[in-house]
Amino acid sequence: MVSLPQLPFNQSHLFINNEWVESTGSATTTIENPDTGDIIATVPAGTAEDVSSAVDAAYEAFHHGPWVNEYTGSQRRDAINALATLIEQNREEIELIESINTGKPITDARLEMDDAIDILRFYAGYADKVHGRHISPQANPTFEGYTAKVPVGVVAHINSFNYPAMLWAWKVAPALAAGCTIVFKPGPQTPLTTLYFGHLIKQTGLFPPGVYNVVVGGVDVGQALVDNDKVDKVGFTGSVATGKHVIKSTASTRDVRKVSVELGGKSPVMLPKLKAAAERIALGVPQEESTVMGPLIDRRQFERVMDYIRIGKEEDKAELLTGGERAFDHGHWVQPTVFVNVDPKARIATEEIFGPVLTTLVWPAAIFSHNPREIAKFTRALRNGTIWVNTYNILFASLPFGGFRNSGFGRELGEESFEGYLEVKTIITDVTV
């Protein structure tokens, strides 16, 4: 069994105001290896008081610190690039931590780190290119106007457990490039890479205190972040139900805040020879090169996925083609599972399972075709935020990603994400005075 590397930071502390600090509470959260079920780390379960301290640090850094008030866009660009370089230099260790903490194959962890570094460098390039427009109102030549773009302020980021490093970069990189300050809450099961990035941010020596803060915890920490009146924007990745709650909460505070949510959804694609393909998927120790699929994150998620498989078997709206059982007698492993002849109204067809369960449907979000007319008709008709043609699940830093309706609003990646961390000021001048 591969052991967790010695962490270069104090895992029993939170990262607030560029310092490793103890939580104000005594509760802790155990972090386990999903492959074996063994405990690999213990981290503090943050409190509302910890959140308040982190938000205060971010608020002070934004309103009175040099990050916004003295740094040029070029200086922020250089800081973000320096962070990307440090991640690159430490990537093998971070990838191993990511693989052990999440249970994902080491090959997937490497791809995730590629994306994180690429995204940081992509948005670093935007940091010195924030500009407005000059506008001469045609209705009255005695006035001139221009717009200026300014950072939105203090941002609360609430992340899910499945892509800790990549989704961290999706959120943090554009926010930093825009000049925002951040309080980050990682998924409670997978906080180690997020804390590691705090260590590297401090190591650069280029990020002033309070620009990046991490509070580890569960629902209480997330709620305290959303409810804090000093937070100007909330960025959330997670379930539809929790996303709706976040949206409602941000509208119930003293000031209405910006919010972007990237939520669950079903975006299937039709593939031939499913049974053989599913049964070829190699399960095994995540740190071995030959492993293709890892375990689920924890016991709760394992039981949730097994419940969906049971529903699929009992609901009489689908036929089990392969899989459907526990894979090993240790950890949180589920066999690659395929249901066919699925009723589009079945729960396994309409609800996000978040596990290795595939259902065949008649309305894909990707099309494989060489007919231009068919492709054009498909992409025009489909009400999806992201559509793939002759490929699937391919993402780039330069292209926006997100969904419609219950899959969320706002966009991750691309220029659209960067613009979401900016506000527009309009300045009108009487040129005759």
Helices and strands as residue ranges (DSSP letters): E 14-16, E 19-21, E 28-32, E 39-44, H 48-64, H 66-69, H 73-89, H 91-102, H 106-124, E 134-135, E 143-151, E 154-158, H 164-178, E 181-185, H 192-204, E 212-214, H 219-227, E 233-237, H 240-250, E 258-262, H 274-279, H 299-314, E 319-322, E 337-340, H 347-350, E 357-359, E 366-367, H 372-381, E 388-389, G 405-407, E 408-409, H 414-419, E 422-430
